[in-house]
């Protein structure tokens, strides 16, 4: 890995940590997780913007396949690598390490690190970054709203649905195609392993998200039915019909 990229990674870890500490100072009464999600949202928006700017040809975003990474692609990946290292450290400090989240972080760190060392597959990797981060702002928004007191509101429900729709489009629509072209191209083994690993993790999360949406819709429908049954005007209407 080039010295300037290594320096950017180190600088990035320090920067993300500093933003987190500043957020904790601004919101002293809110939780560790809330402040970390603010940082994660900033990274997600920045990552999508940087990834979009480094796509060489929007008619074929993953082209050229298995090619040498451009300097901008290397810098974009270095920013996200620094964030992944920071976020993994935050998870350890907050003692909320989960197996699926840890696997996601390790796959991302190893895969991005391999791409930076090989200086290859920049096109595939920035598209993978775009796919994985495009739904993240809505993922964090739904949790931020809960802590701010908007749990079970229409706003929180809208964030849930937007997250589920965008995640499904990106991870289960675009993701399998990206995995296929990455595995089919002449890429290093670690890059192929990352592509496969991320898609497997995405499929697992898609199952959990589908279950979450089903639960939310069922709960929301049941609540509306209960409110209708308790409405005096509705009860009078039922009486007239009966």
C-alpha positions as CSV (number, residue, x, y, z in Angstrom):
1,X,0.0,0.0,0.0
2,X,1.4,3.4,-1.0
3,X,2.5,5.8,1.8
4,X,0.0,8.5,0.9
5,X,-2.9,6.0,1.0
6,X,-1.7,4.7,4.4
7,X,-1.5,8.2,5.7
8,X,-5.0,8.9,4.4
9,X,-6.3,5.8,6.3
10,X,-4.6,6.9,9.5
11,X,-5.8,10.5,9.1
12,X,-9.3,9.1,8.4
13,X,-9.5,7.0,11.6
14,X,-8.4,10.1,13.6
15,X,-10.9,12.3,11.8
16,X,-13.9,9.9,12.3
17,X,-13.0,9.6,16.0
18,X,-12.8,13.4,16.3
19,X,-16.2,13.8,14.7
20,X,-17.6,11.2,17.1
21,X,-16.1,13.0,20.2
22,X,-17.5,16.4,18.9
23,X,-20.9,14.8,18.4
24,X,-20.8,13.4,22.0
25,X,-20.1,16.9,23.2
26,X,-23.0,18.4,21.2
27,X,-25.4,15.7,22.3
28,X,-24.3,14.8,25.9
29,X,-27.6,13.4,26.9
30,X,-28.0,11.1,23.9
31,X,-26.5,7.6,23.8
32,X,-23.1,6.3,22.5
33,X,-25.0,4.5,19.7
34,X,-26.8,7.7,18.6
35,X,-23.6,9.7,18.2
36,X,-21.9,6.8,16.4
37,X,-24.9,6.6,14.0
38,X,-24.5,10.4,13.3
39,X,-20.9,9.7,12.2
40,X,-22.0,6.6,10.2
41,X,-24.6,8.8,8.4
42,X,-22.0,11.3,7.5
43,X,-19.7,8.6,6.1
44,X,-22.6,7.0,4.1
45,X,-23.5,10.2,2.4
46,X,-19.8,11.1,1.7
47,X,-19.0,7.5,0.5
48,X,-21.9,7.6,-2.0
49,X,-20.9,11.0,-3.3
50,X,-17.2,10.0,-3.7
51,X,-18.1,6.7,-5.3
52,X,-20.4,8.4,-7.8
53,X,-17.6,10.9,-8.7
54,X,-15.1,8.1,-9.4
55,X,-17.3,6.1,-11.8
56,X,-15.5,6.3,-15.1
57,X,-18.5,5.4,-17.4
58,X,-22.1,5.5,-16.1
59,X,-23.2,3.5,-19.2
60,X,-21.2,0.6,-17.6
61,X,-20.4,1.6,-14.0
62,X,-18.3,-1.5,-13.3
63,X,-16.1,-1.0,-16.4
64,X,-13.3,-1.4,-17.0
65,X,-13.3,-4.7,-15.2
66,X,-10.2,-6.0,-13.3
67,X,-8.3,-2.8,-14.2
68,X,-5.8,-0.7,-12.3
69,X,-7.5,1.6,-9.8
70,X,-7.4,5.3,-10.4
71,X,-6.0,7.7,-7.8
72,X,-9.5,9.0,-6.9
73,X,-10.8,5.4,-6.5
74,X,-7.9,4.6,-4.2
75,X,-8.6,7.7,-2.1
76,X,-12.3,6.9,-1.9
77,X,-11.6,3.4,-0.7
78,X,-9.1,4.6,1.8
79,X,-11.7,6.9,3.3
80,X,-14.1,4.0,3.7
81,X,-11.4,1.7,5.1
82,X,-10.6,4.3,7.8
83,X,-14.3,4.5,8.7
84,X,-14.6,0.7,8.9
85,X,-11.7,0.5,11.2
86,X,-13.1,3.3,13.4
87,X,-16.6,1.8,13.5
88,X,-15.2,-1.7,14.4
89,X,-13.4,0.0,17.3
90,X,-16.6,1.8,18.3
91,X,-18.5,-1.5,18.4
92,X,-15.8,-3.0,20.6
93,X,-15.9,0.0,23.0
94,X,-19.7,0.0,23.1
95,X,-19.7,-3.8,23.8
96,X,-22.3,-4.3,21.1
97,X,-20.4,-6.7,18.9
98,X,-22.7,-8.9,16.9
99,X,-21.6,-11.8,14.7
100,X,-23.2,-10.6,11.4
101,X,-21.9,-7.0,12.0
102,X,-18.4,-8.2,12.8
103,X,-18.3,-10.5,9.7
104,X,-19.4,-7.5,7.6
105,X,-16.7,-5.3,9.0
106,X,-14.0,-7.9,8.6
107,X,-15.0,-8.7,5.1
108,X,-15.0,-5.0,4.2
109,X,-11.7,-4.3,5.9
110,X,-9.9,-7.3,4.3
111,X,-11.5,-6.7,0.9
112,X,-10.8,-3.0,0.7
113,X,-7.3,-3.5,2.1
114,X,-6.6,-6.1,-0.6
115,X,-7.9,-3.7,-3.3
116,X,-5.6,-1.0,-2.1
117,X,-2.6,-3.3,-1.9
118,X,-3.2,-4.8,-5.3
119,X,-4.1,-1.3,-6.7
120,X,-6.7,-3.2,-8.8
121,X,-10.5,-3.6,-9.2
122,X,-11.2,0.1,-8.4
123,X,-14.3,0.1,-10.7
124,X,-15.9,-2.9,-9.1
125,X,-15.0,-1.8,-5.6
126,X,-16.4,1.8,-5.8
127,X,-19.6,0.3,-7.3
128,X,-19.7,-2.1,-4.3
129,X,-19.3,0.8,-2.0
130,X,-22.1,2.7,-3.7
131,X,-24.4,-0.3,-3.4
132,X,-23.6,-1.0,0.2
133,X,-23.9,2.6,1.4
134,X,-26.9,4.0,-0.6
135,X,-29.4,2.6,1.9
136,X,-27.3,3.3,5.1
137,X,-28.6,6.9,5.7
138,X,-32.1,5.5,6.0
139,X,-30.9,2.6,8.2
140,X,-29.4,5.1,10.7
141,X,-32.3,7.5,10.4
142,X,-34.8,5.0,11.6
143,X,-32.7,4.3,14.7
144,X,-32.0,8.0,15.3
145,X,-35.7,8.8,15.1
146,X,-36.5,6.2,17.8
147,X,-34.1,7.7,20.3
148,X,-35.5,11.2,19.5
149,X,-38.9,10.0,20.5
150,X,-40.5,9.2,17.1
151,X,-40.8,5.5,17.5
152,X,-43.9,4.0,16.0
153,X,-44.8,7.3,14.2
154,X,-45.6,7.7,10.5
155,X,-42.2,9.4,10.1
156,X,-40.4,6.4,11.5
157,X,-42.5,4.0,9.4
158,X,-41.6,6.0,6.3
159,X,-37.9,5.6,7.1
160,X,-38.4,1.9,7.6
161,X,-40.1,1.5,4.2
162,X,-37.5,3.7,2.4
163,X,-34.7,1.7,3.9
164,X,-36.2,-1.6,3.0
165,X,-37.0,-0.6,-0.6
166,X,-33.6,1.0,-1.3
167,X,-31.7,-1.9,0.4
168,X,-33.6,-4.4,-1.7
169,X,-33.0,-2.6,-5.0
170,X,-29.3,-2.1,-4.3
171,X,-28.3,-5.3,-2.5
172,X,-30.6,-7.8,-4.1
173,X,-31.0,-6.1,-7.5
174,X,-27.6,-4.7,-8.3
175,X,-25.6,-6.8,-5.9
176,X,-25.9,-10.2,-7.6
177,X,-24.9,-8.7,-11.0
178,X,-21.8,-7.0,-9.4
179,X,-20.9,-10.3,-7.7
180,X,-21.2,-12.2,-11.0
181,X,-19.0,-9.8,-13.0
182,X,-16.4,-9.7,-10.2
183,X,-16.2,-13.5,-9.9
184,X,-16.1,-13.9,-13.7
185,X,-13.3,-11.3,-14.3
186,X,-9.6,-11.9,-13.7
187,X,-9.6,-10.5,-10.2
188,X,-7.5,-11.6,-7.2
189,X,-8.9,-14.3,-4.9
190,X,-9.5,-11.9,-2.0
191,X,-11.5,-9.5,-4.1
192,X,-13.7,-12.4,-5.3
193,X,-14.1,-13.7,-1.8
194,X,-15.2,-10.2,-0.7
195,X,-17.8,-10.0,-3.4
196,X,-19.2,-13.4,-2.5
197,X,-19.1,-12.7,1.2
198,X,-20.8,-9.3,0.9
199,X,-23.6,-10.8,-1.2
200,X,-24.2,-13.6,1.3
201,X,-24.3,-11.1,4.2
202,X,-26.7,-9.0,2.1
203,X,-29.0,-12.0,1.5
204,X,-29.0,-12.7,5.3
205,X,-29.9,-9.1,6.1
206,X,-32.5,-9.0,3.4
207,X,-34.3,-12.0,5.1
208,X,-34.2,-10.1,8.4
209,X,-35.4,-6.8,6.8
210,X,-38.3,-8.6,5.1
211,X,-39.3,-10.1,8.4
212,X,-39.1,-6.6,10.0
213,X,-41.3,-5.0,7.3
214,X,-43.9,-7.8,7.6
215,X,-44.0,-7.3,11.4
216,X,-44.3,-3.5,11.0
217,X,-47.1,-3.8,8.5
218,X,-49.0,-6.4,10.6
219,X,-48.6,-4.3,13.7
220,X,-49.8,-1.1,11.9
221,X,-52.8,-2.9,10.4
222,X,-53.8,-4.4,13.7
223,X,-53.5,-1.0,15.4
224,X,-55.7,0.7,12.8
225,X,-58.3,-2.1,13.1
226,X,-58.3,-1.7,16.9
227,X,-58.7,2.1,16.7
228,X,-61.6,1.6,14.2
229,X,-63.4,-0.8,16.6
230,X,-63.0,1.5,19.5
231,X,-64.3,4.6,17.6
232,X,-67.8,5.4,19.0
233,X,-69.0,6.6,15.6
234,X,-67.9,3.4,14.0
235,X,-69.6,1.3,16.8
236,X,-72.8,3.2,16.2
237,X,-72.5,2.4,12.5
238,X,-72.0,-1.3,13.3
239,X,-75.1,-1.1,15.5
240,X,-77.2,0.2,12.7
241,X,-76.0,-2.4,10.3
242,X,-76.5,-5.2,12.8
